[in-house]
């Protein structure tokens, strides 16, 4: 069974850093892009960062200049380096992989990892 497994979440003070990792396991269809989403309490899940097979990246405005997404294509592993963390970055962070089959596009999701930024 295909899975995305996240790690690296935790609690950190404002201004601190964390590095999230997401590894794939099991048999997956071709992955076209990988990324990170987050969901804070009472809010909708939002895209944080995305990287496609060509290495092109996309960030939500609030994390530009602070977060960096990277990917090991051979290992289908994606990382999110988060620096200068702010309390508003507190959320559950989910790893995402975009794929497609004969019926159309679909997503793989990880189980989520909690990031808490607080003094």
N, C-alpha and C positions, 0 to 999 in steps of 0.2 A: 504494500500500500504506500502510495506516494505521500511524503510528509515534508513539511518545512519546520525546522526546529530552531527557535530563537534562543539566544543567551546574551548575557551582558547587561541586563537591566539591573536596577537597584535604586538606592537613595543617595543623593548627592546634594551638596550645598550650592546655592546660586554661584555661578562663575565656574563651577567644576566641569568635569568631562566624564563621558561614558562612551564606550564603544560597543555597539550591538553587532551581533553576528547571526547569520541565518544560514544553515546548511540544509541541503536537500537529502532526502533518503528515499529509498524505494525507486521504482521505475516511474519516470515522468515522461510525458510527451514533450516535444520540443518546447523550450522556454524562449520566449521572445524578448522578455524584459523582466527585471526584478525590481522590487522597491519596498519602501516602508510607508505604512500608514500609521496613524495614531487616533485614539479616541479618548477624549477626556470625559469625565462624568457630566452627563446632561448635554453632551454635544455629539454631533455626527462624526463618523469616521472621516478623516481627511488624509489626502496624500501628503506625505512629508517630502519624499525624494524618490526618484525613479531613475534607473539606468537601463538602456537597451543593449542589444547585442553588439552594437557598434561603439558603445562607450558614451553615447550622448546622455547627458544628465538633465534632470529637471528637478527644481526645488520649489516648495511653497515659499512665498515671500518672507514669511516670518523667520525662516531658518537660514536664508541665504547669507553666506559669509561665516556662518557658525557651524553648520553641519556639512559633512562630506560623505557622499555615497561612493562605494567602490565595489568591484565585483571580480571574482575569479571565475571566468567563463568555463574553464576546464572542470572546475569542481562544482559549478552551479552554486556558488556561495556568494552571499552579498553582505557587506558591512555598512554600518552607519557610524561614523565618528562624530560625536556630538560635543562641541566645545562651547564655552561661555553659556552654560545652561541657565535658563531662567525658570522661575516658578510656573510660568504659563506653558512650559514644555512638559509639565506633568501630565502623563497619560499612559494608557496601555499602548504599546507599540507592536504593530503586526507586520510580519514579513509577508510579502506578496510575490507571486510569480505568475506572469501572464503567459497563457498557452492557447492552443486552439486544436480542435479536432474537426471531423467532417461536419459537425453540427454548428460550428462557429467558435468564437472565442470563449474562454473560461479562465477562471483564476484558481490558483492554489493559495491557501492561507495557512499561516502558522497559528499557534495557539495564543500568542501574545506574550509580551513581557512588560512588567510594570516599570516605569521610570517615574521617580518622585524627586522633585527639586524643591527643597525646603531648607530654611535655616533653623 
